[in-house]
């Protein structure tokens, strides 16, 4: 069977599995729909959280980014895992004890105010839609790359699948499909990683392999060799950073606090039976995530070393087979600037504009001819960062079924994240906006119907974003973290750990955090991109890291405003006392 | 809208419960919260030191030491901190649960079937 047929087979089988699970776990009540009935086993929830969390970007792009930026890539590794410590220690158990359905539920009740609830809904929709728009595009790209269909067709297939299980099954359907998706994606990630590690170092454990010696007799470890080779070629050393320390600090902090404040992650901890389960479940979630996140930097270094070894100073004719394969998809390009037939790879952009524009012609060596203008640098090779994961199975000479497996894994990663995001958007609309604010008299059945409708609408809107991506989408996905850190995280944290912060403080704090962070990002990214460099930044902090400052402003504003306004009512202080104590957790949500 | 469901109330209210569950004394609630904050402070200190400390602020200084073939700072930034994070969550879950059992305010008797 050809690799393409195997890919169809694997991806098709995985779809049958997901839809089968969705039909079996149909939601019968709003509680099923919003929080899967509240009876999910902590290990199951941990696995579902891990799949929810790891998107196509984690699966495909993260190792590629680290591969090209080396130590600076640590911000993603630290930021996207360290947030779980905050989540498990500071938020999840208390939100579970509170025991309703959504994040705005908590903010609305703790700050005894419909306004606070609405502000939280606005923050949530803002954060989740920026995130989901990127995911749907990701779904389309993954489908088009693996199934060889057009990106828009890919988005529509993805929408149809997500529609099936998110609208039918709600959180219940999503949870169990995500467990299946986690298994598919982690297996698909680890198999090539293990083989590449063996190929380069002889060590089957990638996490140890990238500290081991390369088996080429040089006696150097992978990282030592990589540092040396890259420096010879004019790059900076792989294990040295080039960003300023304060910026790395701020970006890591924004990603960490943002992770802990992301609604689609928080809501997962409403689905377990009790408080102690919420804590342990976050531990399992991070352990499952850590398997991929500790492998990614190893894959990054192996792939970079391998790339340099096999491509640099090689004639086009002698290049490995995968080079031509990925050249045909446009992810690799070569421009023979000095007309010597040998590919020189080095620092700097190979061409202008940086992404290749292919003409129909084929050059004398068989390479695709580009229309881009050559640049002055010696570098002749364009390499898309996604290659680092996508081409791994071929680089390691693995059989076709592994390539098919990676395809199924990429699709699983993209679908699971999109579904989780769509669910929190729909529940914030049907539950927080309709049931709790505009139409308090609707029955549970009607609310469930509205929840399904809202999910259906959200899928369609997200699909439109995928088909007609606003030019800014790709750039802003990372900023969802900054916005979550600056708006939702402090409101929840202060709601649990202080009794004195009141509705005025929380509302003004959230608004200041959101508006400050949003304006800073818009200013440097869209309004005045020419000023987007370290000497113009506030304290040298880039737009990616500004959410950290937004968070500090939010907290400061919340304390100052609360100090000069009335303390929260006595019932609210009693509510805070109540959520701090774990016993009685399962019973809390009967009231509401 | 606000309807606290557990017996913990503020000082000037009588303690009562509309569920058949044990009443948590105000004293053990306070003891628990103090112990919890102390435990959190210790664990978050470690969280900060391994990530922002070893992985970012002191990374260059630590890089002079070698650890299983890695520069130590680099290892913390791309591997070590993540392992410590996982351990911290499990340590917290275990330690806090022990404290809860000692004070009799754990949630061991709650089963999902009790909801509904």
Interface residues (C-beta under 8 A of the other chain):
Chain A: X37 X38 X39 X66 X71 X73 X74 X77 X78 X81 X82 X84 X85 X86 X88 X89 X90 X109 X112 X207 X208 X210 X211 X212 X213 X221 X222 X223 X239 X241 X245 X248 X249 X252 X253 X256 X273 X274 X275 X276 X279 X280 X282 X283 X286 X287 X290 X293 X294 X297 X569 X570 X571 X572 X573 X574 X575 X577 X578 X580 X581 X582 X583 X584 X585 X586 X587 X588 X589 X590 X591 X592
Chain B: X1 X2 X3 X4 X5 X6 X7 X8 X9 X10 X12 X13 X19 X21 X22 X24 X29 X32 X33 X36 X40 X43 X44 X47 X51 X52 X55 X56 X57 X59 X63 X67 X68 X69 X70 X71 X74 X75 X77 X78 X79 X81 X82 X83 X85 X86 X88 X89 X90 X92 X93 X96 X97 X100 X105 X106 X107 X108 X109 X110 X111 X112 X114 X115
